[in-house]
Amino acid sequence: MIELLFPVSGFLMKVADDAEDEWGRPLTGMVAGALCGLSSGVLSTADTAAACIFLGIFAGTLISCKIDCPSHVLAAVVFLLVLFFGGVPSLSIPALVACTAGAYIDEYGNDNPRVYEKGRFFRFFFDYRFSLKAVIVILAVISLLGVSDTGFGPATVLFFILFEVAYEIAGRIRI
């Protein structure tokens, strides 16, 4: 189930964002947002690493003030309701903080002209939101080396890559 919900969540997250921001289709955004909140919420109740990732994305977007349209609000509400009723697995607080920081940095840099004017590297880095990806890889390495049990591993990295591929595919189509 986890391997399916990661890409579904990524796809729906991008559709929810683009439907309102770029396509002018708020109803599509609301449906995709609600389904994204549901899928990422279910993932977060089932897997410690997923909970850190999606709670981190939620917190990072909230702190950066990028929950800024109805589909984002609906996705957040559904996500939080699923967590409230489904429960959250025990979390690694340092991993959650790291994921939140990575998501915040990505949100701050993405579509930020002041960051983009610093060069092509920064545009590429933040267009593809590499901060959170790097955090996830580092957390998996920390677990693999036995330094700390973060709840992350090679499967988490693979599943997040599937999330990202689906997110990018959704960004290249129009529903």
N, C-alpha and C positions, 0 to 999 in steps of 0.2 A: 504494500500500500504506500509506504513512504517513497519508494522510487517513482511511483506514479504521481503522487501529490506535489512533489517538489517542482517538476516541470509544469504541471497544471497551475500551481500558484504563481510561478514566474510569468506564464503566458497571460493569466488573468490580471496580474498586477499591472502589466504594461498596457493591456487593453483598457482597463479601468482608467488609467492615466491619460492615454492618448484619445480615448473616446470623448472626453470632456475638453481637454486642452487643445487638441488638434483637429478632431473630426466634427466637433459641434453636435455630438450625439450623446446628450447627458443620460438618457434612459439606458443606452448600451453601457455607459460607464457605471451607472448604478447597479445594473445586473452583474456586470463583471466584478465590480467592487465587492458586492455582497458575496459572490461565489469565491472571490479571492480571500476574503476574511474567513469564510467557512473552511476552505481548503488549508490555508496556513494555520488556522486555529486548530483544526484536527491534527495536523502535523505536529503542532506544538504540544498537544496533549499526549502524543504518542512517543515523542523522541526528545531527549534532553538537548541534543545539539540543535535540533530544529527550533525548540523553544528559545534557546539563546539567540539564534539567528533572527527569528521573526519578531521576538520581543525587542531585540536590538534594532531591527529595521523600523519597527513601530516607534520606539523611543527616539531613534536618530532623526526620523522624519518629523516627529512631534517637536523636538528641541530646535530643529532647523526651520520650524514653521512652514513645512511643506505639505502638511495635511490641510490643503487649501481649496478643496472643492467638494461638492456633495458625495461624489463616488469615493473619495478618500475617507471622508467622515463615516460613511456607511461601512466601508471595509474595516475601519478601525473599530466601530461599534460591534459588528458581527464577530470580528476576531476576539475582542475582549469578552463578549458574551460566551463564546465557545470556551475560552479559557476559564471563565467564571464557573460555568456549569460542568465542563469536562475535567477541570483540574490541570495543574501544571506539574510536570515531573520535577524531582529535585534538580536544582540548577547549580552550576558552577558560577558563583557570583563574579569571579574574575573574568570568566569567559563571557558572561552577559555584559559586563562593563566594556570589555574589549570589542564585542560585536556592536554595541551601541556607539562606541567611539568611531569604529570603522564606518558604520552607516552614516553617522553625523558628518564625518569628514567627506564622505562621498556626496552627501546631499549638499553640503556647503560648496563644494567645488563644481558640481554638475550645473551646467548652464550659467555659470558665474563669469561674466565678462572680465572681471578683475583677475580671476585665476587664468582664464583662457588667454589673455593677452601676454602671459608669461612664456608662452610658446606651445608648439605642437604637442610636445610630450604631455604637458598638463591637460590640454584638451583631450587627448587620447585617454590618459589616465582617468580623468573624471567622467568622460563620456561613457566609459565602460566600467566605472566604479570599482577600481582595483583595490581600494583600501579595505573593504569588507572581504574581498577575495583573499587578500594577503593575511588578514586576521584569521580566517578560517583555516588556511593552510598552516599557519604558525600554531594554532591551537591543536590541529591534528598531529603535527610533528611533536609538540610537547607531550601529548598523550602517548604517541608511539615510542618516544624515548624514555617513557616512564617517569618523567619529571613531575607530572601531575595528571590526574584523571580529569580531563576537561569534558569528557563525553563526546569528543570529536575524534574522527579517525579517517582513514582513506575513503570509506563509504560516504562520509559526510561531504568530503571534497568532491567526490564524483556526483553526488546528488545535487550539490550546489551548482556544479557546472551544468547539469541538466536544467536547473532552475534558470540559470543565466542564458543558456542557449534558447530556451523557450521564450524568455523575456525578449531577446534580440529578434527572434523570428516574429513575435507579435509586433515589434516595432517596425517591421518591414512590410506588414500587410495592413489592409484596411477592411474591417468587418462591417 
